[in-house]
Amino acid sequence: MATHADSNKPLDGELTENTPEQVQPDVLAQQPEENPADLAAELAQAQEKVSQYYDQLLRAKAEVENIRRRADDDVAKARKFGTESFAESLIPVRDSLEAALAQTEQSVETWREGVETTLRQLNKAFERNSLKEVAPAPGDKFDPHVHQAISSVPSEFEEGAVVQLLQKGYTISERVLRPALVMVAAAK
């Protein structure tokens, strides 16, 4: 900004930041003057919309809370009654075992036949509930997802192959309940 050498006053026609002359009359003339009644009506409309949005927000929040509560109830019921089907499948197996123990006079053949029948019932219960055994044969490839190696031993099988099954494993719906315990072939 240019000023006179002997004063800090601006030159003629020059505006400073604080002078009211900066607001040009043309700009003020372009802005229409609003009627206070129109402004009040617009304010009332805006307040009504805000009230509607707030009501919608509260309803959405309550709905989300209801959904969360229902989901929690469903999870609790699933935990509580999730084994109901499996338990129903096992009741006949127990009944058969108790009936076998109640028989005092039976031959070995009769006893064996009863045990085999009971085992078939148990296998059907496992099958109905997607419970499958994991029993790798000697020479099968070791799978760390369903097998657990207890030790490695020298063998004619290639390194890492199953040499011996020590205990069967089980999966339920592809999820491992218990891995099969195995011995694997060591490096030659």
C-alpha positions as CSV (number, residue, x, y, z in Angstrom):
1,M,0.0,0.0,0.0
2,A,1.4,3.4,-0.9
3,T,1.4,6.1,1.7
4,H,2.6,9.7,1.9
5,A,6.2,9.9,3.2
6,D,5.2,12.1,6.1
7,S,2.0,10.3,7.2
8,N,0.5,6.8,7.4
9,K,-2.7,7.9,5.6
10,P,-3.5,6.1,2.4
11,L,-3.4,7.9,-0.9
12,D,-6.6,9.3,-2.4
13,G,-9.0,6.6,-3.7
14,E,-7.1,3.8,-2.0
15,L,-9.0,1.6,0.6
16,T,-7.6,0.0,3.7
17,E,-8.7,-3.2,5.3
18,N,-10.6,-1.4,8.1
19,T,-12.4,1.3,6.1
20,P,-16.1,1.0,5.5
21,E,-15.6,2.2,2.0
22,Q,-14.5,-1.3,1.0
23,V,-18.1,-2.5,0.9
24,Q,-19.3,-1.5,-2.5
25,P,-22.8,-0.2,-2.8
26,D,-23.4,-2.4,-5.9
27,V,-23.0,-5.6,-3.8
28,L,-25.5,-4.4,-1.2
29,A,-27.9,-3.5,-3.9
30,Q,-27.7,-7.0,-5.4
31,Q,-28.8,-8.8,-2.2
32,P,-32.6,-8.7,-2.0
33,E,-34.0,-7.8,1.4
34,E,-35.8,-10.7,2.9
35,N,-39.1,-10.4,4.6
36,P,-38.9,-11.4,8.3
37,A,-42.1,-13.5,7.7
38,D,-40.4,-15.5,4.9
39,L,-37.3,-16.1,7.2
40,A,-39.6,-17.3,10.0
41,A,-41.4,-19.6,7.6
42,E,-38.1,-21.0,6.3
43,L,-36.8,-21.5,9.9
44,A,-40.0,-23.3,10.8
45,Q,-39.6,-25.6,7.8
46,A,-36.0,-26.3,8.6
47,Q,-36.9,-27.0,12.3
48,E,-39.7,-29.4,11.1
49,K,-37.2,-31.3,8.9
50,V,-34.7,-31.5,11.7
51,S,-37.4,-32.9,14.0
52,Q,-38.4,-35.5,11.3
53,Y,-34.7,-36.5,10.8
54,Y,-34.2,-36.8,14.6
55,D,-37.3,-39.0,14.9
56,Q,-36.0,-41.2,12.0
57,L,-32.7,-41.4,13.8
58,L,-34.3,-42.5,17.0
59,R,-36.4,-45.1,15.2
60,A,-33.4,-46.4,13.3
61,K,-31.3,-46.6,16.6
62,A,-34.2,-48.5,18.3
63,E,-34.4,-50.9,15.4
64,V,-30.7,-51.6,15.5
65,E,-30.9,-52.2,19.2
66,N,-33.8,-54.6,18.7
67,I,-31.9,-56.5,16.0
68,R,-28.8,-56.7,18.2
69,R,-31.0,-58.0,21.1
70,R,-32.6,-60.6,18.9
71,A,-29.3,-61.7,17.5
72,D,-27.9,-62.1,21.1
73,D,-31.0,-64.2,22.0
74,D,-30.5,-66.4,18.9
75,V,-26.9,-67.0,19.7
76,A,-27.8,-67.9,23.3
77,K,-30.5,-70.3,22.1
78,A,-28.1,-71.8,19.6
79,R,-25.5,-72.4,22.3
80,K,-28.1,-73.8,24.7
81,F,-29.9,-76.1,22.2
82,G,-27.2,-76.6,19.6
83,T,-26.5,-80.1,20.9
84,E,-30.1,-81.1,21.1
85,S,-30.1,-83.0,17.8
86,F,-26.9,-84.8,18.6
87,A,-28.2,-85.7,22.1
88,E,-31.4,-87.1,20.6
89,S,-29.3,-89.3,18.3
90,L,-27.3,-90.7,21.3
91,I,-30.3,-91.6,23.5
92,P,-31.0,-94.9,21.6
93,V,-27.3,-95.8,22.0
94,R,-27.5,-95.4,25.7
95,D,-30.7,-97.3,25.8
96,S,-29.0,-100.2,24.0
97,L,-26.0,-100.2,26.3
98,E,-28.2,-100.2,29.4
99,A,-30.3,-103.1,27.9
100,A,-27.1,-105.1,27.3
101,L,-25.9,-104.6,30.9
102,A,-29.4,-105.6,32.2
103,Q,-29.1,-109.0,30.5
104,T,-27.5,-111.4,33.1
105,E,-27.6,-114.6,31.1
106,Q,-26.2,-114.1,27.6
107,S,-23.7,-115.9,25.4
108,V,-20.6,-114.2,24.0
109,E,-22.2,-114.3,20.5
110,T,-25.4,-112.6,21.7
111,W,-23.4,-110.0,23.6
112,R,-21.2,-109.3,20.5
113,E,-24.3,-109.0,18.3
114,G,-25.7,-106.4,20.8
115,V,-22.5,-104.4,20.8
116,E,-22.3,-104.4,17.0
117,T,-25.9,-103.2,16.9
118,T,-25.1,-100.5,19.4
119,L,-22.0,-99.4,17.3
120,R,-24.2,-99.2,14.2
121,Q,-26.6,-96.9,16.1
122,L,-23.7,-94.8,17.2
123,N,-22.3,-94.6,13.6
124,K,-25.7,-93.4,12.4
125,A,-25.8,-90.8,15.1
126,F,-22.4,-89.6,14.0
127,E,-23.4,-89.6,10.4
128,R,-26.6,-87.6,11.0
129,N,-24.6,-85.0,12.9
130,S,-21.7,-84.7,10.4
131,L,-19.3,-86.3,12.8
132,K,-16.6,-88.1,10.8
133,E,-13.6,-90.1,11.8
134,V,-10.1,-89.3,10.6
135,A,-8.1,-92.6,10.3
136,P,-5.2,-92.3,7.9
137,A,-3.8,-95.6,6.6
138,P,0.0,-96.4,6.6
139,G,1.6,-94.6,3.7
140,D,-1.0,-91.8,3.5
141,K,0.4,-88.2,3.3
142,F,0.6,-86.5,6.7
143,D,-1.9,-83.6,6.9
144,P,-1.1,-81.2,9.8
145,H,-4.7,-79.9,9.6
146,V,-6.2,-83.2,10.8
147,H,-3.2,-85.2,12.0
148,Q,-0.9,-84.7,15.0
149,A,2.5,-86.3,14.7
150,I,3.6,-87.9,18.0
151,S,7.0,-89.0,16.7
152,S,9.0,-89.8,13.6
153,V,10.4,-93.2,13.0
154,P,12.6,-94.8,10.3
155,S,10.4,-96.4,7.6
156,E,10.2,-97.6,4.1
157,F,7.7,-94.9,3.4
158,E,8.7,-91.5,2.0
159,E,9.6,-88.8,4.6
160,G,6.5,-87.3,6.3
161,A,4.1,-90.2,5.4
162,V,2.0,-91.8,8.0
163,V,3.6,-94.9,9.4
164,Q,1.1,-95.9,12.1
165,L,-2.2,-94.6,13.5
166,L,-2.2,-94.4,17.2
167,Q,-5.6,-92.9,17.8
168,K,-8.4,-91.9,15.4
169,G,-9.3,-88.3,15.1
170,Y,-12.7,-86.7,14.5
171,T,-14.2,-83.8,12.6
172,I,-17.6,-82.2,12.8
173,S,-18.8,-80.4,9.7
174,E,-15.2,-80.1,8.5
175,R,-14.0,-78.7,11.8
176,V,-11.4,-80.7,13.7
177,L,-12.7,-81.9,17.1
178,R,-9.6,-84.1,17.7
179,P,-6.7,-84.7,15.4
180,A,-5.6,-88.2,14.6
181,L,-2.5,-89.2,16.5
182,V,0.1,-90.7,14.1
183,M,3.7,-91.7,13.8
184,V,5.4,-90.4,10.6
185,A,8.3,-91.6,8.5
186,A,11.6,-89.9,9.3
187,A,14.1,-88.7,6.7
188,K,16.2,-91.6,5.4
